[in-house]
Amino acid sequence: MRGSGVDDPRGRLTKDGIRIHEPGDFAGMQAAGQVAAQILDEVAALVEPGVTTEALDDFITRRVTELGTVSATIGYRGYRHASCISVNHVVCHGIPGAKTLKDGDILNIDVTVILDGWFGDSSRMYVAGNLGRKAERLIQVTHDALMLGIEAVRPGNTFGDIGFAIQSYVEAQRMSVVRDFCGHGLGRVFHAPPNVLHYGRQGKGAVLEEGMFFTIEPMVNLGRPETKVLADDWTAVTRDKSLSAQFEHSVGVTADGCEIFTLSPAGRFHPTWG
């Protein structure tokens, strides 16, 4: 999702406009992130050939309310759904609809909820039916790239270190990192500084400080990195029609590393786990 929210008056801002949150704010982010992660756990059982993406979104919409949260995406810039569901060559912001999943389809489901004013934002990959070898490798590389990016999160490192960790790994696997979309700061707003690029140079960019909250959400293509946005002004696809995958966690910088707010309660963050 694009754009930024109303500024949060809590905490202080760095010279780069990045909010430094207080120690007590981690609990709010953890609670919100766990609701998003729980919903993504639960929807896994519904992903199978013959199911429509609209049906998956209907389930997500219901669970957002049942779990005492509010969808951050319904009504956001006119968007009407509680999730983005991106199938095969759709990179991100896929709109749920009447499309029926086929055997071997891969899909990213992205959910953001608001709990007590805090935003929990996460996405992960799913497979309908049998997983093809190329798709399996793409999903694994994308997952591992995210985790390598997270390993680079600690005070004193830079956002360039995060991007470099992701880019260097992905390109070594002969795949490409999407450059048209990025991670973002969040907290009591949906989108805030910084832009978290999934490519970059070591030592470049803003320096990480304890109390920063943001997403890391690399999009990786089997083919070239270029994308285009369709006429609906949301759906982004690969220009060469190659498969694309994405994983996303929300994290907070701690004194000696980072805390992942959106870990899967059931250990199902990867589609072949659990």
Secondary structure in CASP SS format (residue, H / E / C, confidence):
PFRMAT SS
TARGET T0000
AUTHOR 0000-0000-0000
METHOD secondary structure of the structure
MODEL  1
M C 1.00
R C 1.00
G C 1.00
S C 1.00
G C 1.00
V C 1.00
D C 1.00
D C 1.00
P C 1.00
R C 1.00
G C 1.00
R E 1.00
L E 1.00
T C 1.00
K C 1.00
D C 1.00
G C 1.00
I C 1.00
R E 1.00
I E 1.00
H C 1.00
E C 1.00
P C 1.00
G C 1.00
D H 1.00
F H 1.00
A H 1.00
G H 1.00
M H 1.00
Q H 1.00
A H 1.00
A H 1.00
G H 1.00
Q H 1.00
V H 1.00
A H 1.00
A H 1.00
Q H 1.00
I H 1.00
L H 1.00
D H 1.00
E H 1.00
V H 1.00
A H 1.00
A H 1.00
L H 1.00
V C 1.00
E C 1.00
P C 1.00
G C 1.00
V C 1.00
T E 1.00
T H 1.00
E H 1.00
A H 1.00
L H 1.00
D H 1.00
D H 1.00
F H 1.00
I H 1.00
T H 1.00
R H 1.00
R H 1.00
V H 1.00
T H 1.00
E H 1.00
L C 1.00
G C 1.00
T C 1.00
V E 1.00
S E 1.00
A C 1.00
T C 1.00
I C 1.00
G C 1.00
Y H 1.00
R H 1.00
G H 1.00
Y C 1.00
R C 1.00
H C 1.00
A C 1.00
S E 1.00
C E 1.00
I E 1.00
S E 1.00
V E 1.00
N C 1.00
H C 1.00
V E 1.00
V E 1.00
C E 1.00
H C 1.00
G C 1.00
I C 1.00
P C 1.00
G C 1.00
A C 1.00
K C 1.00
T E 1.00
L C 1.00
K C 1.00
D C 1.00
G C 1.00
D C 1.00
I E 1.00
L E 1.00
N E 1.00
I E 1.00
D E 1.00
V E 1.00
T E 1.00
V E 1.00
I E 1.00
L E 1.00
D C 1.00
G C 1.00
W E 1.00
F E 1.00
G E 1.00
D E 1.00
S E 1.00
S E 1.00
R E 1.00
M E 1.00
Y E 1.00
V E 1.00
A C 1.00
G C 1.00
N C 1.00
L C 1.00
G C 1.00
R H 1.00
K H 1.00
A H 1.00
E H 1.00
R H 1.00
L H 1.00
I H 1.00
Q H 1.00
V H 1.00
T H 1.00
H H 1.00
D H 1.00
A H 1.00
L H 1.00
M H 1.00
L H 1.00
G H 1.00
I H 1.00
E H 1.00
A C 1.00
V C 1.00
R C 1.00
P C 1.00
G C 1.00
N C 1.00
T E 1.00
F H 1.00
G H 1.00
D H 1.00
I H 1.00
G H 1.00
F H 1.00
A H 1.00
I H 1.00
Q H 1.00
S H 1.00
Y H 1.00
V H 1.00
E H 1.00
A H 1.00
Q C 1.00
R C 1.00
M C 1.00
S E 1.00
V E 1.00
V C 1.00
R C 1.00
D C 1.00
F C 1.00
C C 1.00
G E 1.00
H E 1.00
G E 1.00
L C 1.00
G C 1.00
R C 1.00
V C 1.00
F C 1.00
H C 1.00
A E 1.00
P E 1.00
P E 1.00
N E 1.00
V E 1.00
L C 1.00
H C 1.00
Y C 1.00
G C 1.00
R C 1.00
Q C 1.00
G C 1.00
K C 1.00
G C 1.00
A C 1.00
V E 1.00
L C 1.00
E C 1.00
E C 1.00
G C 1.00
M C 1.00
F E 1.00
F E 1.00
T E 1.00
I E 1.00
E C 1.00
P C 1.00
M E 1.00
V E 1.00
N E 1.00
L C 1.00
G C 1.00
R C 1.00
P C 1.00
E C 1.00
T E 1.00
K E 1.00
V E 1.00
L C 1.00
A C 1.00
D C 1.00
D C 1.00
W C 1.00
T C 1.00
A E 1.00
V E 1.00
T E 1.00
R C 1.00
D C 1.00
K C 1.00
S C 1.00
L C 1.00
S E 1.00
A E 1.00
Q E 1.00
F C 1.00
E E 1.00
H E 1.00
S E 1.00
V E 1.00
G E 1.00
V E 1.00
T C 1.00
A C 1.00
D C 1.00
G C 1.00
C E 1.00
E E 1.00
I E 1.00
F C 1.00
T C 1.00
L C 1.00
S C 1.00
P C 1.00
A C 1.00
G C 1.00
R C 1.00
F C 1.00
H C 1.00
P C 1.00
T C 1.00
W C 1.00
G C 1.00
END
